[in-house]
Amino acid sequence: MNAQSAAKLNQVNPALANIIRQLAERVATQYGGSIQVVSGYRSYASQAALYANRANNPNPVAVPGTSKHEQGLAVDLRISGVSASTVGALGESMGLRWGGRFSKPDPGHFELLARASQDTGSSTWEGGDDADISSLATIFILGLVAVVVIKII
């Protein structure tokens, strides 16, 4: 993995970063391939800009406020020397959700699916299509903030 990928991993959830590092090592040693992190954490503004330009993006783009990237729980990878389905299956075996199985496939996308570990006290996250209560609350609050900002302007 290159220095740019390593820097991007420093901005996501530590549990996700560790799994991606392990995934990169396994892809290299078991298959002779490589992965690079193309995208990790995105701010709301970055996600909004990406969404506004989604017609020019070959991959699906989530609505701002709903992307796992905004929570530091997702990465997009560039996969070389091995099939995306091989890396996807390997990632799934390591506790990741692979975007290649989405209804609109996104084969370079991986999300953290590990559950919170109460015995170690570490915080990890649960991904998935269905929004949980905290995600809904966050989206609702962001919507209220946007309405207030628009009314002030």
C-alpha positions as CSV (number, residue, x, y, z in Angstrom):
1,M,0.0,0.0,0.0
2,N,1.4,3.4,-0.9
3,A,1.8,6.5,1.4
4,Q,-1.3,8.2,0.1
5,S,-3.4,5.1,1.0
6,A,-1.8,5.0,4.4
7,A,-2.6,8.7,5.0
8,K,-6.3,8.1,4.0
9,L,-6.5,5.2,6.4
10,N,-5.4,7.5,9.2
11,Q,-8.7,9.4,8.7
12,V,-11.1,6.5,9.0
13,N,-12.3,4.4,12.0
14,P,-9.2,2.6,13.4
15,A,-10.9,-0.8,13.2
16,L,-11.6,-0.3,9.5
17,A,-8.1,0.9,8.9
18,N,-6.6,-2.2,10.5
19,I,-8.8,-4.6,8.5
20,I,-7.9,-2.8,5.2
21,R,-4.2,-3.0,6.1
22,Q,-4.6,-6.7,6.8
23,L,-6.6,-7.1,3.5
24,A,-3.8,-5.4,1.6
25,E,-1.3,-7.8,3.1
26,R,-3.4,-10.9,2.3
27,V,-4.1,-9.7,-1.3
28,A,-0.4,-9.2,-1.8
29,T,0.8,-12.5,-0.3
30,Q,-2.0,-14.8,-1.3
31,Y,-2.8,-13.4,-4.8
32,G,0.1,-11.2,-5.8
33,G,-2.2,-8.3,-6.2
34,S,-2.5,-4.9,-4.7
35,I,-5.0,-2.5,-3.3
36,Q,-4.8,1.3,-2.9
37,V,-7.2,3.5,-1.0
38,V,-8.8,5.9,-3.4
39,S,-11.2,7.5,-0.9
40,G,-11.8,7.2,2.8
41,Y,-13.3,9.8,5.1
42,R,-15.4,12.5,3.3
43,S,-16.8,15.6,4.9
44,Y,-20.5,16.4,4.2
45,A,-19.3,19.1,1.8
46,S,-17.1,16.7,-0.1
47,Q,-19.9,14.2,-0.3
48,A,-22.3,16.9,-1.5
49,A,-19.8,17.9,-4.3
50,L,-19.4,14.3,-5.3
51,Y,-23.2,13.8,-5.3
52,A,-23.7,17.0,-7.4
53,N,-21.3,15.5,-10.0
54,R,-22.6,11.9,-9.8
55,A,-23.6,11.9,-13.5
56,N,-19.8,11.8,-14.3
57,N,-19.0,9.1,-11.8
58,P,-19.1,5.5,-12.9
59,N,-19.9,4.3,-9.4
60,P,-23.0,4.9,-7.3
61,V,-22.8,8.0,-5.1
62,A,-24.8,8.3,-1.8
63,V,-26.9,11.3,-0.9
64,P,-25.0,13.6,1.4
65,G,-25.7,12.8,5.1
66,T,-26.2,9.1,4.3
67,S,-22.7,7.9,3.2
68,K,-20.6,5.6,5.4
69,H,-17.6,7.6,4.2
70,E,-18.9,10.7,6.1
71,Q,-18.7,8.5,9.3
72,G,-15.3,7.2,8.5
73,L,-16.7,3.7,8.1
74,A,-16.1,3.1,4.4
75,V,-13.3,3.1,1.9
76,D,-13.1,2.9,-1.9
77,L,-10.2,0.8,-3.2
78,R,-8.4,0.5,-6.5
79,I,-7.8,-3.2,-7.0
80,S,-4.9,-4.5,-9.2
81,G,-3.6,-7.9,-10.2
82,V,-6.6,-9.8,-8.7
83,S,-10.3,-9.8,-9.4
84,A,-12.6,-7.5,-7.4
85,S,-14.8,-10.5,-6.5
86,T,-11.8,-12.3,-4.9
87,V,-10.9,-9.2,-2.9
88,G,-14.6,-8.7,-2.1
89,A,-14.9,-12.3,-0.7
90,L,-11.7,-11.9,1.3
91,G,-12.9,-8.6,2.7
92,E,-16.3,-10.2,3.7
93,S,-14.4,-13.0,5.5
94,M,-12.6,-10.3,7.5
95,G,-15.8,-8.5,8.7
96,L,-16.3,-6.0,5.8
97,R,-19.4,-5.4,3.7
98,W,-18.5,-5.4,0.0
99,G,-20.1,-3.0,-2.4
100,G,-20.0,-5.5,-5.2
101,R,-23.1,-7.0,-3.7
102,F,-25.1,-3.8,-3.6
103,S,-28.2,-3.5,-5.8
104,K,-26.1,-1.0,-7.8
105,P,-22.7,-2.7,-7.6
106,D,-19.8,-0.7,-6.3
107,P,-17.0,-3.3,-6.4
108,G,-14.2,-1.0,-4.9
109,H,-16.4,-0.1,-1.9
110,F,-15.9,-1.7,1.5
111,E,-17.7,-0.9,4.8
112,L,-17.0,-1.9,8.4
113,L,-19.4,-4.4,9.8
114,A,-17.7,-5.3,13.1
115,R,-19.8,-5.0,16.2
116,A,-18.9,-3.0,19.3
117,S,-16.6,-4.9,21.5
118,Q,-17.7,-4.5,25.1
119,D,-15.0,-6.7,26.5
120,T,-12.2,-4.5,25.1
121,G,-14.0,-1.2,25.5
122,S,-13.2,-0.3,21.9
123,S,-15.7,1.3,19.6
124,T,-16.4,-0.2,16.3
125,W,-19.4,0.1,14.1
126,E,-22.2,-1.7,12.3
127,G,-22.8,-0.9,8.7
128,G,-25.7,-1.8,6.4
129,D,-28.4,-0.6,4.1
130,D,-31.0,0.0,6.9
131,A,-30.3,3.2,8.8
132,D,-30.3,2.8,12.6
133,I,-31.8,5.2,15.0
134,S,-28.6,7.2,15.5
135,S,-28.1,7.6,11.7
136,L,-31.7,8.7,11.3
137,A,-31.3,11.2,14.1
138,T,-28.1,12.6,12.5
139,I,-29.8,12.9,9.2
140,F,-32.8,14.7,10.8
141,I,-30.5,17.1,12.7
142,L,-28.5,17.8,9.5
143,G,-31.7,18.5,7.7
144,L,-32.9,20.9,10.4
145,V,-29.5,22.7,10.4
146,A,-29.7,23.0,6.6
147,V,-33.3,24.5,6.8
148,V,-32.2,27.0,9.4
149,V,-29.1,28.0,7.4
150,I,-31.2,28.5,4.3
151,K,-33.8,30.6,6.1
152,I,-31.0,32.8,7.6
153,I,-29.4,33.3,4.2
